[in-house]
Amino acid sequence: MKLLYSFVLIFIINSSLNGQVNQLPPLLTFTQTETISIQPNVAVVCFELRKEFTQVGKNRLIDIFTELEISSRLFGVDQRNIKLFPTTQDSIGFVKKGIITLHDLDKLDALHLSLRQRNVGVVYTHLTHSNLNYYKQKAYLSGIKKAKTQALELSKILNAGLGKVYSINESSLQVVNNTKSKVSPNNYIHNLAEINLVLELEISYLLN
């Protein structure tokens, strides 16, 4: 795990206007962005099975994807790691979507190749980490620490005392995938790369 960078946007809110009801105290507010690089250890693969209306009849009401058919087309995948969603339909036919959670990334290439050979479409592959909350907490604490350092420096410039933390809000959290893949008729290769956890915090301090 590496802390790649942090970005700080500083602005001051001073709402001590005369005659204003429910006035906010003078605040020093930062938008702090922390980015952490993490080696992924889990892949979430979203897949879909399709059948055209001509294969089954457009008005068929029962689920046309049988359990046996699904298990055969997902052969080799641990059933405990598969989550299926209700069958839907679009203008072409019936669609069964699901998610495979893979905890061994060494098997990711073989999984993709197996799905393609069985005519299972891959909607997306998302890499993540099984303990993502741990890294989120590290980014959170790092962001607060750096924001306080910046706040102390700026409060001195403003000739004001820095008070307690007024509020901390999580503006956004993203997990950015950087892995690229190469596809050939008989192979599927993922060049695994680190993922980036990007946490944005809005932190306000009271000014004395």
PyMOL commands that place a pseudoatom at each C-alpha (Angstrom):
pseudoatom trace, name=CA, resn=MET, resi=1, chain=A, elem=C, hetatm=0, pos=[0.000, 0.000, 0.000]
pseudoatom trace, name=CA, resn=LYS, resi=2, chain=A, elem=C, hetatm=0, pos=[1.335, 3.426, -0.922]
pseudoatom trace, name=CA, resn=LEU, resi=3, chain=A, elem=C, hetatm=0, pos=[-0.027, 6.899, -0.266]
pseudoatom trace, name=CA, resn=LEU, resi=4, chain=A, elem=C, hetatm=0, pos=[0.265, 8.423, -3.714]
pseudoatom trace, name=CA, resn=TYR, resi=5, chain=A, elem=C, hetatm=0, pos=[-0.709, 12.011, -3.127]
pseudoatom trace, name=CA, resn=SER, resi=6, chain=A, elem=C, hetatm=0, pos=[-3.052, 14.382, -1.386]
pseudoatom trace, name=CA, resn=PHE, resi=7, chain=A, elem=C, hetatm=0, pos=[-4.747, 17.502, -2.676]
pseudoatom trace, name=CA, resn=VAL, resi=8, chain=A, elem=C, hetatm=0, pos=[-6.037, 20.334, -0.529]
pseudoatom trace, name=CA, resn=LEU, resi=9, chain=A, elem=C, hetatm=0, pos=[-8.514, 22.998, -1.592]
pseudoatom trace, name=CA, resn=ILE, resi=10, chain=A, elem=C, hetatm=0, pos=[-8.848, 25.763, 0.987]
pseudoatom trace, name=CA, resn=PHE, resi=11, chain=A, elem=C, hetatm=0, pos=[-11.638, 28.259, 1.388]
pseudoatom trace, name=CA, resn=ILE, resi=12, chain=A, elem=C, hetatm=0, pos=[-12.988, 30.374, 4.237]
pseudoatom trace, name=CA, resn=ILE, resi=13, chain=A, elem=C, hetatm=0, pos=[-16.607, 30.722, 5.239]
pseudoatom trace, name=CA, resn=ASN, resi=14, chain=A, elem=C, hetatm=0, pos=[-17.317, 33.705, 7.475]
pseudoatom trace, name=CA, resn=SER, resi=15, chain=A, elem=C, hetatm=0, pos=[-21.003, 34.109, 8.177]
pseudoatom trace, name=CA, resn=SER, resi=16, chain=A, elem=C, hetatm=0, pos=[-20.847, 36.711, 10.954]
pseudoatom trace, name=CA, resn=LEU, resi=17, chain=A, elem=C, hetatm=0, pos=[-23.105, 39.122, 9.081]
pseudoatom trace, name=CA, resn=ASN, resi=18, chain=A, elem=C, hetatm=0, pos=[-25.077, 41.608, 11.160]
pseudoatom trace, name=CA, resn=GLY, resi=19, chain=A, elem=C, hetatm=0, pos=[-28.728, 40.753, 11.588]
pseudoatom trace, name=CA, resn=GLN, resi=20, chain=A, elem=C, hetatm=0, pos=[-28.430, 37.220, 10.198]
pseudoatom trace, name=CA, resn=VAL, resi=21, chain=A, elem=C, hetatm=0, pos=[-30.549, 34.648, 12.011]
pseudoatom trace, name=CA, resn=ASN, resi=22, chain=A, elem=C, hetatm=0, pos=[-28.966, 31.325, 13.072]
pseudoatom trace, name=CA, resn=GLN, resi=23, chain=A, elem=C, hetatm=0, pos=[-25.507, 32.558, 12.206]
pseudoatom trace, name=CA, resn=LEU, resi=24, chain=A, elem=C, hetatm=0, pos=[-22.723, 30.075, 11.625]
pseudoatom trace, name=CA, resn=PRO, resi=25, chain=A, elem=C, hetatm=0, pos=[-19.462, 30.827, 13.418]
pseudoatom trace, name=CA, resn=PRO, resi=26, chain=A, elem=C, hetatm=0, pos=[-16.422, 31.794, 11.327]
pseudoatom trace, name=CA, resn=LEU, resi=27, chain=A, elem=C, hetatm=0, pos=[-15.131, 28.604, 9.717]
pseudoatom trace, name=CA, resn=LEU, resi=28, chain=A, elem=C, hetatm=0, pos=[-12.011, 27.471, 7.936]
pseudoatom trace, name=CA, resn=THR, resi=29, chain=A, elem=C, hetatm=0, pos=[-13.003, 24.713, 5.495]
pseudoatom trace, name=CA, resn=PHE, resi=30, chain=A, elem=C, hetatm=0, pos=[-10.789, 22.361, 3.504]
pseudoatom trace, name=CA, resn=THR, resi=31, chain=A, elem=C, hetatm=0, pos=[-11.524, 19.867, 0.760]
pseudoatom trace, name=CA, resn=GLN, resi=32, chain=A, elem=C, hetatm=0, pos=[-8.870, 17.210, 1.278]
pseudoatom trace, name=CA, resn=THR, resi=33, chain=A, elem=C, hetatm=0, pos=[-8.332, 14.434, -1.289]
pseudoatom trace, name=CA, resn=GLU, resi=34, chain=A, elem=C, hetatm=0, pos=[-6.293, 11.374, -0.324]
pseudoatom trace, name=CA, resn=THR, resi=35, chain=A, elem=C, hetatm=0, pos=[-5.249, 8.741, -2.875]
pseudoatom trace, name=CA, resn=ILE, resi=36, chain=A, elem=C, hetatm=0, pos=[-3.863, 5.373, -1.781]
pseudoatom trace, name=CA, resn=SER, resi=37, chain=A, elem=C, hetatm=0, pos=[-2.396, 2.715, -4.076]
pseudoatom trace, name=CA, resn=ILE, resi=38, chain=A, elem=C, hetatm=0, pos=[-3.428, -0.856, -3.171]
pseudoatom trace, name=CA, resn=GLN, resi=39, chain=A, elem=C, hetatm=0, pos=[-2.570, -4.273, -4.576]
pseudoatom trace, name=CA, resn=PRO, resi=40, chain=A, elem=C, hetatm=0, pos=[-5.961, -5.892, -5.378]
pseudoatom trace, name=CA, resn=ASN, resi=41, chain=A, elem=C, hetatm=0, pos=[-6.796, -9.397, -4.163]
pseudoatom trace, name=CA, resn=VAL, resi=42, chain=A, elem=C, hetatm=0, pos=[-10.438, -9.783, -5.270]
pseudoatom trace, name=CA, resn=ALA, resi=43, chain=A, elem=C, hetatm=0, pos=[-12.127, -9.592, -8.672]
pseudoatom trace, name=CA, resn=VAL, resi=44, chain=A, elem=C, hetatm=0, pos=[-15.849, -8.994, -9.141]
pseudoatom trace, name=CA, resn=VAL, resi=45, chain=A, elem=C, hetatm=0, pos=[-16.950, -10.242, -12.566]
pseudoatom trace, name=CA, resn=CYS, resi=46, chain=A, elem=C, hetatm=0, pos=[-20.416, -9.282, -13.787]
pseudoatom trace, name=CA, resn=PHE, resi=47, chain=A, elem=C, hetatm=0, pos=[-21.702, -11.634, -16.500]
pseudoatom trace, name=CA, resn=GLU, resi=48, chain=A, elem=C, hetatm=0, pos=[-24.849, -12.167, -18.539]
pseudoatom trace, name=CA, resn=LEU, resi=49, chain=A, elem=C, hetatm=0, pos=[-26.544, -15.061, -20.319]
pseudoatom trace, name=CA, resn=ARG, resi=50, chain=A, elem=C, hetatm=0, pos=[-28.827, -14.340, -23.268]
pseudoatom trace, name=CA, resn=LYS, resi=51, chain=A, elem=C, hetatm=0, pos=[-31.539, -16.096, -25.244]
pseudoatom trace, name=CA, resn=GLU, resi=52, chain=A, elem=C, hetatm=0, pos=[-33.317, -14.553, -28.186]
pseudoatom trace, name=CA, resn=PHE, resi=53, chain=A, elem=C, hetatm=0, pos=[-37.102, -14.603, -28.335]
pseudoatom trace, name=CA, resn=THR, resi=54, chain=A, elem=C, hetatm=0, pos=[-36.954, -16.905, -31.365]
pseudoatom trace, name=CA, resn=GLN, resi=55, chain=A, elem=C, hetatm=0, pos=[-35.313, -19.559, -29.183]
pseudoatom trace, name=CA, resn=VAL, resi=56, chain=A, elem=C, hetatm=0, pos=[-37.943, -19.661, -26.457]
pseudoatom trace, name=CA, resn=GLY, resi=57, chain=A, elem=C, hetatm=0, pos=[-41.004, -17.678, -27.496]
pseudoatom trace, name=CA, resn=LYS, resi=58, chain=A, elem=C, hetatm=0, pos=[-41.532, -14.034, -26.610]
pseudoatom trace, name=CA, resn=ASN, resi=59, chain=A, elem=C, hetatm=0, pos=[-44.403, -14.515, -24.159]
pseudoatom trace, name=CA, resn=ARG, resi=60, chain=A, elem=C, hetatm=0, pos=[-42.923, -17.277, -22.037]
pseudoatom trace, name=CA, resn=LEU, resi=61, chain=A, elem=C, hetatm=0, pos=[-43.422, -16.374, -18.369]
pseudoatom trace, name=CA, resn=ILE, resi=62, chain=A, elem=C, hetatm=0, pos=[-41.259, -18.903, -16.518]
pseudoatom trace, name=CA, resn=ASP, resi=63, chain=A, elem=C, hetatm=0, pos=[-37.528, -18.422, -15.993]
pseudoatom trace, name=CA, resn=ILE, resi=64, chain=A, elem=C, hetatm=0, pos=[-36.065, -19.865, -19.189]
pseudoatom trace, name=CA, resn=PHE, resi=65, chain=A, elem=C, hetatm=0, pos=[-32.556, -20.249, -17.740]
pseudoatom trace, name=CA, resn=THR, resi=66, chain=A, elem=C, hetatm=0, pos=[-32.579, -23.575, -15.896]
pseudoatom trace, name=CA, resn=GLU, resi=67, chain=A, elem=C, hetatm=0, pos=[-30.304, -24.275, -12.957]
pseudoatom trace, name=CA, resn=LEU, resi=68, chain=A, elem=C, hetatm=0, pos=[-28.609, -27.068, -14.916]
pseudoatom trace, name=CA, resn=GLU, resi=69, chain=A, elem=C, hetatm=0, pos=[-27.910, -24.792, -17.869]
pseudoatom trace, name=CA, resn=ILE, resi=70, chain=A, elem=C, hetatm=0, pos=[-26.472, -22.049, -15.681]
pseudoatom trace, name=CA, resn=SER, resi=71, chain=A, elem=C, hetatm=0, pos=[-24.226, -24.450, -13.770]
pseudoatom trace, name=CA, resn=SER, resi=72, chain=A, elem=C, hetatm=0, pos=[-22.947, -26.005, -17.007]
pseudoatom trace, name=CA, resn=ARG, resi=73, chain=A, elem=C, hetatm=0, pos=[-22.123, -22.637, -18.559]
pseudoatom trace, name=CA, resn=LEU, resi=74, chain=A, elem=C, hetatm=0, pos=[-20.398, -21.551, -15.351]
pseudoatom trace, name=CA, resn=PHE, resi=75, chain=A, elem=C, hetatm=0, pos=[-18.625, -24.895, -14.980]
pseudoatom trace, name=CA, resn=GLY, resi=76, chain=A, elem=C, hetatm=0, pos=[-15.676, -24.781, -12.591]
pseudoatom trace, name=CA, resn=VAL, resi=77, chain=A, elem=C, hetatm=0, pos=[-16.890, -21.724, -10.666]
pseudoatom trace, name=CA, resn=ASP, resi=78, chain=A, elem=C, hetatm=0, pos=[-17.655, -22.280, -6.982]
pseudoatom trace, name=CA, resn=GLN, resi=79, chain=A, elem=C, hetatm=0, pos=[-21.423, -21.857, -6.619]
pseudoatom trace, name=CA, resn=ARG, resi=80, chain=A, elem=C, hetatm=0, pos=[-20.889, -20.085, -3.290]
pseudoatom trace, name=CA, resn=ASN, resi=81, chain=A, elem=C, hetatm=0, pos=[-19.180, -17.250, -5.179]
pseudoatom trace, name=CA, resn=ILE, resi=82, chain=A, elem=C, hetatm=0, pos=[-22.013, -16.728, -7.684]
pseudoatom trace, name=CA, resn=LYS, resi=83, chain=A, elem=C, hetatm=0, pos=[-24.899, -14.322, -7.174]
pseudoatom trace, name=CA, resn=LEU, resi=84, chain=A, elem=C, hetatm=0, pos=[-27.725, -14.454, -9.735]
pseudoatom trace, name=CA, resn=PHE, resi=85, chain=A, elem=C, hetatm=0, pos=[-30.298, -11.752, -10.448]
pseudoatom trace, name=CA, resn=PRO, resi=86, chain=A, elem=C, hetatm=0, pos=[-33.872, -12.215, -11.726]
pseudoatom trace, name=CA, resn=THR, resi=87, chain=A, elem=C, hetatm=0, pos=[-34.262, -12.762, -15.457]
pseudoatom trace, name=CA, resn=THR, resi=88, chain=A, elem=C, hetatm=0, pos=[-35.187, -9.655, -17.439]
pseudoatom trace, name=CA, resn=GLN, resi=89, chain=A, elem=C, hetatm=0, pos=[-35.888, -9.006, -21.091]
pseudoatom trace, name=CA, resn=ASP, resi=90, chain=A, elem=C, hetatm=0, pos=[-34.997, -6.356, -23.628]
pseudoatom trace, name=CA, resn=SER, resi=91, chain=A, elem=C, hetatm=0, pos=[-35.900, -5.806, -27.276]
pseudoatom trace, name=CA, resn=ILE, resi=92, chain=A, elem=C, hetatm=0, pos=[-33.854, -8.843, -28.363]
pseudoatom trace, name=CA, resn=GLY, resi=93, chain=A, elem=C, hetatm=0, pos=[-34.622, -11.505, -25.780]
pseudoatom trace, name=CA, resn=PHE, resi=94, chain=A, elem=C, hetatm=0, pos=[-34.188, -12.731, -22.226]
pseudoatom trace, name=CA, resn=VAL, resi=95, chain=A, elem=C, hetatm=0, pos=[-31.210, -11.760, -20.060]
pseudoatom trace, name=CA, resn=LYS, resi=96, chain=A, elem=C, hetatm=0, pos=[-29.886, -13.428, -16.911]
pseudoatom trace, name=CA, resn=LYS, resi=97, chain=A, elem=C, hetatm=0, pos=[-27.207, -11.404, -15.107]
pseudoatom trace, name=CA, resn=GLY, resi=98, chain=A, elem=C, hetatm=0, pos=[-25.028, -12.378, -12.197]
pseudoatom trace, name=CA, resn=ILE, resi=99, chain=A, elem=C, hetatm=0, pos=[-21.819, -11.654, -10.319]
pseudoatom trace, name=CA, resn=ILE, resi=100, chain=A, elem=C, hetatm=0, pos=[-18.847, -13.923, -9.670]
pseudoatom trace, name=CA, resn=THR, resi=101, chain=A, elem=C, hetatm=0, pos=[-16.571, -12.995, -6.760]
pseudoatom trace, name=CA, resn=LEU, resi=102, chain=A, elem=C, hetatm=0, pos=[-13.103, -14.411, -7.376]
pseudoatom trace, name=CA, resn=HIS, resi=103, chain=A, elem=C, hetatm=0, pos=[-10.670, -14.498, -4.443]
pseudoatom trace, name=CA, resn=ASP, resi=104, chain=A, elem=C, hetatm=0, pos=[-7.737, -15.952, -6.402]
pseudoatom trace, name=CA, resn=LEU, resi=105, chain=A, elem=C, hetatm=0, pos=[-6.597, -13.496, -9.069]
pseudoatom trace, name=CA, resn=ASP, resi=106, chain=A, elem=C, hetatm=0, pos=[-4.260, -16.123, -10.539]
pseudoatom trace, name=CA, resn=LYS, resi=107, chain=A, elem=C, hetatm=0, pos=[-7.431, -17.728, -11.930]
pseudoatom trace, name=CA, resn=LEU, resi=108, chain=A, elem=C, hetatm=0, pos=[-8.842, -14.545, -13.472]
pseudoatom trace, name=CA, resn=ASP, resi=109, chain=A, elem=C, hetatm=0, pos=[-7.518, -15.157, -16.994]
pseudoatom trace, name=CA, resn=ALA, resi=110, chain=A, elem=C, hetatm=0, pos=[-8.770, -18.756, -17.020]
pseudoatom trace, name=CA, resn=LEU, resi=111, chain=A, elem=C, hetatm=0, pos=[-12.188, -17.638, -15.780]
pseudoatom trace, name=CA, resn=HIS, resi=112, chain=A, elem=C, hetatm=0, pos=[-12.584, -15.083, -18.564]
pseudoatom trace, name=CA, resn=LEU, resi=113, chain=A, elem=C, hetatm=0, pos=[-11.491, -17.583, -21.193]
pseudoatom trace, name=CA, resn=SER, resi=114, chain=A, elem=C, hetatm=0, pos=[-13.887, -20.213, -19.837]
pseudoatom trace, name=CA, resn=LEU, resi=115, chain=A, elem=C, hetatm=0, pos=[-16.815, -17.776, -19.859]
pseudoatom trace, name=CA, resn=ARG, resi=116, chain=A, elem=C, hetatm=0, pos=[-16.095, -16.713, -23.424]
pseudoatom trace, name=CA, resn=GLN, resi=117, chain=A, elem=C, hetatm=0, pos=[-15.827, -20.314, -24.633]
pseudoatom trace, name=CA, resn=ARG, resi=118, chain=A, elem=C, hetatm=0, pos=[-19.270, -21.023, -23.139]
pseudoatom trace, name=CA, resn=ASN, resi=119, chain=A, elem=C, hetatm=0, pos=[-20.779, -17.901, -24.733]
pseudoatom trace, name=CA, resn=VAL, resi=120, chain=A, elem=C, hetatm=0, pos=[-21.175, -16.072, -21.428]
pseudoatom trace, name=CA, resn=GLY, resi=121, chain=A, elem=C, hetatm=0, pos=[-20.850, -12.309, -21.849]
pseudoatom trace, name=CA, resn=VAL, resi=122, chain=A, elem=C, hetatm=0, pos=[-18.699, -10.348, -19.392]
pseudoatom trace, name=CA, resn=VAL, resi=123, chain=A, elem=C, hetatm=0, pos=[-20.291, -6.975, -18.626]
pseudoatom trace, name=CA, resn=TYR, resi=124, chain=A, elem=C, hetatm=0, pos=[-17.410, -5.700, -16.502]
pseudoatom trace, name=CA, resn=THR, resi=125, chain=A, elem=C, hetatm=0, pos=[-14.566, -6.836, -14.238]
pseudoatom trace, name=CA, resn=HIS, resi=126, chain=A, elem=C, hetatm=0, pos=[-13.891, -4.767, -11.131]
pseudoatom trace, name=CA, resn=LEU, resi=127, chain=A, elem=C, hetatm=0, pos=[-10.778, -5.312, -9.015]
pseudoatom trace, name=CA, resn=THR, resi=128, chain=A, elem=C, hetatm=0, pos=[-10.893, -4.466, -5.330]
pseudoatom trace, name=CA, resn=HIS, resi=129, chain=A, elem=C, hetatm=0, pos=[-9.522, -5.548, -1.960]
pseudoatom trace, name=CA, resn=SER, resi=130, chain=A, elem=C, hetatm=0, pos=[-11.133, -7.776, 0.651]
pseudoatom trace, name=CA, resn=ASN, resi=131, chain=A, elem=C, hetatm=0, pos=[-10.224, -5.313, 3.424]
pseudoatom trace, name=CA, resn=LEU, resi=132, chain=A, elem=C, hetatm=0, pos=[-10.994, -2.056, 1.654]
pseudoatom trace, name=CA, resn=ASN, resi=133, chain=A, elem=C, hetatm=0, pos=[-12.345, -0.442, 4.833]
pseudoatom trace, name=CA, resn=TYR, resi=134, chain=A, elem=C, hetatm=0, pos=[-8.885, -0.698, 6.400]
pseudoatom trace, name=CA, resn=TYR, resi=135, chain=A, elem=C, hetatm=0, pos=[-7.371, 1.420, 3.619]
pseudoatom trace, name=CA, resn=LYS, resi=136, chain=A, elem=C, hetatm=0, pos=[-10.309, 3.806, 3.681]
pseudoatom trace, name=CA, resn=GLN, resi=137, chain=A, elem=C, hetatm=0, pos=[-9.658, 4.392, 7.389]
pseudoatom trace, name=CA, resn=LYS, resi=138, chain=A, elem=C, hetatm=0, pos=[-5.961, 5.049, 6.711]
pseudoatom trace, name=CA, resn=ALA, resi=139, chain=A, elem=C, hetatm=0, pos=[-6.873, 7.606, 4.040]
pseudoatom trace, name=CA, resn=TYR, resi=140, chain=A, elem=C, hetatm=0, pos=[-9.431, 9.158, 6.400]
pseudoatom trace, name=CA, resn=LEU, resi=141, chain=A, elem=C, hetatm=0, pos=[-6.935, 9.616, 9.249]
pseudoatom trace, name=CA, resn=SER, resi=142, chain=A, elem=C, hetatm=0, pos=[-4.217, 10.859, 6.905]
pseudoatom trace, name=CA, resn=GLY, resi=143, chain=A, elem=C, hetatm=0, pos=[-6.582, 13.421, 5.393]
pseudoatom trace, name=CA, resn=ILE, resi=144, chain=A, elem=C, hetatm=0, pos=[-7.607, 14.783, 8.791]
pseudoatom trace, name=CA, resn=LYS, resi=145, chain=A, elem=C, hetatm=0, pos=[-3.987, 15.036, 9.933]
pseudoatom trace, name=CA, resn=LYS, resi=146, chain=A, elem=C, hetatm=0, pos=[-2.869, 16.924, 6.825]
pseudoatom trace, name=CA, resn=ALA, resi=147, chain=A, elem=C, hetatm=0, pos=[-5.891, 19.216, 6.903]
pseudoatom trace, name=CA, resn=LYS, resi=148, chain=A, elem=C, hetatm=0, pos=[-5.090, 20.218, 10.487]
pseudoatom trace, name=CA, resn=THR, resi=149, chain=A, elem=C, hetatm=0, pos=[-1.500, 21.060, 9.540]
pseudoatom trace, name=CA, resn=GLN, resi=150, chain=A, elem=C, hetatm=0, pos=[-2.728, 23.249, 6.693]
pseudoatom trace, name=CA, resn=ALA, resi=151, chain=A, elem=C, hetatm=0, pos=[-5.362, 24.845, 8.917]
pseudoatom trace, name=CA, resn=LEU, resi=152, chain=A, elem=C, hetatm=0, pos=[-2.791, 25.793, 11.571]
pseudoatom trace, name=CA, resn=GLU, resi=153, chain=A, elem=C, hetatm=0, pos=[-0.537, 27.409, 8.976]
pseudoatom trace, name=CA, resn=LEU, resi=154, chain=A, elem=C, hetatm=0, pos=[-3.361, 29.382, 7.391]
pseudoatom trace, name=CA, resn=SER, resi=155, chain=A, elem=C, hetatm=0, pos=[-4.854, 30.504, 10.705]
pseudoatom trace, name=CA, resn=LYS, resi=156, chain=A, elem=C, hetatm=0, pos=[-1.481, 32.048, 11.608]
pseudoatom trace, name=CA, resn=ILE, resi=157, chain=A, elem=C, hetatm=0, pos=[-1.468, 33.941, 8.314]
pseudoatom trace, name=CA, resn=LEU, resi=158, chain=A, elem=C, hetatm=0, pos=[-4.984, 35.187, 9.100]
pseudoatom trace, name=CA, resn=ASN, resi=159, chain=A, elem=C, hetatm=0, pos=[-3.875, 36.109, 12.631]
pseudoatom trace, name=CA, resn=ALA, resi=160, chain=A, elem=C, hetatm=0, pos=[-6.692, 33.964, 14.018]
pseudoatom trace, name=CA, resn=GLY, resi=161, chain=A, elem=C, hetatm=0, pos=[-6.791, 31.133, 16.505]
pseudoatom trace, name=CA, resn=LEU, resi=162, chain=A, elem=C, hetatm=0, pos=[-7.714, 27.671, 15.263]
pseudoatom trace, name=CA, resn=GLY, resi=163, chain=A, elem=C, hetatm=0, pos=[-10.553, 26.115, 17.228]
pseudoatom trace, name=CA, resn=LYS, resi=164, chain=A, elem=C, hetatm=0, pos=[-12.052, 22.638, 17.308]
pseudoatom trace, name=CA, resn=VAL, resi=165, chain=A, elem=C, hetatm=0, pos=[-13.202, 20.599, 14.330]
pseudoatom trace, name=CA, resn=TYR, resi=166, chain=A, elem=C, hetatm=0, pos=[-16.692, 21.786, 13.393]
pseudoatom trace, name=CA, resn=SER, resi=167, chain=A, elem=C, hetatm=0, pos=[-17.564, 19.057, 10.881]
pseudoatom trace, name=CA, resn=ILE, resi=168, chain=A, elem=C, hetatm=0, pos=[-16.067, 16.251, 8.781]
pseudoatom trace, name=CA, resn=ASN, resi=169, chain=A, elem=C, hetatm=0, pos=[-17.992, 15.083, 5.716]
pseudoatom trace, name=CA, resn=GLU, resi=170, chain=A, elem=C, hetatm=0, pos=[-17.076, 12.374, 3.222]
pseudoatom trace, name=CA, resn=SER, resi=171, chain=A, elem=C, hetatm=0, pos=[-17.668, 13.988, -0.166]
pseudoatom trace, name=CA, resn=SER, resi=172, chain=A, elem=C, hetatm=0, pos=[-16.827, 10.987, -2.330]
pseudoatom trace, name=CA, resn=LEU, resi=173, chain=A, elem=C, hetatm=0, pos=[-15.109, 7.598, -2.392]
pseudoatom trace, name=CA, resn=GLN, resi=174, chain=A, elem=C, hetatm=0, pos=[-13.867, 5.933, -5.580]
pseudoatom trace, name=CA, resn=VAL, resi=175, chain=A, elem=C, hetatm=0, pos=[-11.906, 2.793, -6.391]
pseudoatom trace, name=CA, resn=VAL, resi=176, chain=A, elem=C, hetatm=0, pos=[-10.090, 3.320, -9.689]
pseudoatom trace, name=CA, resn=ASN, resi=177, chain=A, elem=C, hetatm=0, pos=[-8.997, 0.255, -11.667]
pseudoatom trace, name=CA, resn=ASN, resi=178, chain=A, elem=C, hetatm=0, pos=[-5.796, 0.500, -13.726]
pseudoatom trace, name=CA, resn=THR, resi=179, chain=A, elem=C, hetatm=0, pos=[-5.573, -3.087, -15.015]
pseudoatom trace, name=CA, resn=LYS, resi=180, chain=A, elem=C, hetatm=0, pos=[-5.450, -3.641, -18.780]
pseudoatom trace, name=CA, resn=SER, resi=181, chain=A, elem=C, hetatm=0, pos=[-6.300, -6.856, -20.614]
pseudoatom trace, name=CA, resn=LYS, resi=182, chain=A, elem=C, hetatm=0, pos=[-5.327, -8.481, -23.908]
pseudoatom trace, name=CA, resn=VAL, resi=183, chain=A, elem=C, hetatm=0, pos=[-7.606, -10.873, -25.774]
pseudoatom trace, name=CA, resn=SER, resi=184, chain=A, elem=C, hetatm=0, pos=[-6.634, -13.471, -28.362]
pseudoatom trace, name=CA, resn=PRO, resi=185, chain=A, elem=C, hetatm=0, pos=[-8.621, -16.412, -29.812]
pseudoatom trace, name=CA, resn=ASN, resi=186, chain=A, elem=C, hetatm=0, pos=[-7.195, -18.874, -27.288]
pseudoatom trace, name=CA, resn=ASN, resi=187, chain=A, elem=C, hetatm=0, pos=[-6.101, -16.665, -24.452]
pseudoatom trace, name=CA, resn=TYR, resi=188, chain=A, elem=C, hetatm=0, pos=[-7.144, -13.886, -22.109]
pseudoatom trace, name=CA, resn=ILE, resi=189, chain=A, elem=C, hetatm=0, pos=[-4.396, -11.985, -20.288]
pseudoatom trace, name=CA, resn=HIS, resi=190, chain=A, elem=C, hetatm=0, pos=[-4.862, -9.418, -17.520]
pseudoatom trace, name=CA, resn=ASN, resi=191, chain=A, elem=C, hetatm=0, pos=[-1.860, -7.228, -16.747]
pseudoatom trace, name=CA, resn=LEU, resi=192, chain=A, elem=C, hetatm=0, pos=[-2.741, -6.725, -13.096]
pseudoatom trace, name=CA, resn=ALA, resi=193, chain=A, elem=C, hetatm=0, pos=[-2.005, -3.287, -11.678]
pseudoatom trace, name=CA, resn=GLU, resi=194, chain=A, elem=C, hetatm=0, pos=[-2.607, -1.554, -8.387]
pseudoatom trace, name=CA, resn=ILE, resi=195, chain=A, elem=C, hetatm=0, pos=[-5.969, 0.043, -7.736]
pseudoatom trace, name=CA, resn=ASN, resi=196, chain=A, elem=C, hetatm=0, pos=[-6.351, 3.580, -6.406]
pseudoatom trace, name=CA, resn=LEU, resi=197, chain=A, elem=C, hetatm=0, pos=[-8.645, 4.372, -3.504]
pseudoatom trace, name=CA, resn=VAL, resi=198, chain=A, elem=C, hetatm=0, pos=[-9.583, 8.056, -3.767]
pseudoatom trace, name=CA, resn=LEU, resi=199, chain=A, elem=C, hetatm=0, pos=[-11.263, 9.585, -0.717]
pseudoatom trace, name=CA, resn=GLU, resi=200, chain=A, elem=C, hetatm=0, pos=[-12.437, 13.189, -0.617]
pseudoatom trace, name=CA, resn=LEU, resi=201, chain=A, elem=C, hetatm=0, pos=[-13.184, 14.821, 2.735]
pseudoatom trace, name=CA, resn=GLU, resi=202, chain=A, elem=C, hetatm=0, pos=[-14.621, 18.222, 3.577]
pseudoatom trace, name=CA, resn=ILE, resi=203, chain=A, elem=C, hetatm=0, pos=[-13.262, 19.358, 6.945]
pseudoatom trace, name=CA, resn=SER, resi=204, chain=A, elem=C, hetatm=0, pos=[-14.271, 22.548, 8.755]
pseudoatom trace, name=CA, resn=TYR, resi=205, chain=A, elem=C, hetatm=0, pos=[-12.539, 24.154, 11.738]
pseudoatom trace, name=CA, resn=LEU, resi=206, chain=A, elem=C, hetatm=0, pos=[-13.812, 26.893, 14.012]
pseudoatom trace, name=CA, resn=LEU, resi=207, chain=A, elem=C, hetatm=0, pos=[-11.849, 30.130, 13.972]
pseudoatom trace, name=CA, resn=ASN, resi=208, chain=A, elem=C, hetatm=0, pos=[-11.355, 31.940, 17.283]
for i in range(1, 208): cmd.bond("trace and resi %d" % i, "trace and resi %d" % (i + 1))
show_as sticks, trace
zoom trace
